[in-house]
Amino acid sequence: MITLKIKGMSCQHCVGSVQKALEEIAGLSEVRVDLEAASATFVNNGVDLETIKNAVKQIGFELEE
């Protein structure tokens, strides 16, 4: 499992948006987004980090480096 911090989430709608965006990426599985921890956890089966960053950016959020 990989956990990434996500900046900008403030409500359950945000969580749902991030969850959906990550679930749509082929190669990610077991996606869980946590508002309180401001994080997303998932199994990565070979997806490039830039692909994940871009999916999150397209919906208005950022990954913390």
N, C-alpha and C positions, 0 to 999 in steps of 0.2 A: 504494500500500500504506500502511496505517495500522498503527502499532505502539502498543499500550497496555501499561503495566506492570500486573501483577496481583500482589496481595499474598496470601500464605497458601499458595501451592503448595509442597509439600514432597516429592512423589513422582510417579512416572509415572501412578498412578491419578488424581491431581489433574489432571495434564496432560490425560488422557483425558476427564475430566469437563468441563473448561473447553472443550476442543476440541468435544465433542459439543454442549454448550450453545450455543456460537457457531455451529456448523454448522446448527443447527436454526432460526436466525434468517433468515427470508427477506430477501434483499438483501445478505447477507455471502457472500463467496466466497474461495477460496484461503486458508482458515484454517490457520494454523500456530501452535502453542503451544510455547514453549521454556522448559523448567524452569530451566536455568542462568541464562538472561537474565530469568526471571520475567516473561515477556511473551507477548502474543498479537499476531500480525500477520495482516492480512486486507485484502481489497478491500471497501470499503464502497460499496454502490450505493444511497445515500439513507437508510440506517437512522439514526434518532435516537440520540444517545449515551446517553440515558436508557434506551432499550430494551436496549442492550448492557449497561449497568451493572446493570439489573434482572436480566437473565439470569445474569450472573456472581454477583450477590448471592444469588439464589435457590439456588445450589448451594454457598454458604458462603465465597465469596471476595470480594475488593474490588478495584476499579480504583484505582490511584494517580492522584491529581489532578496 
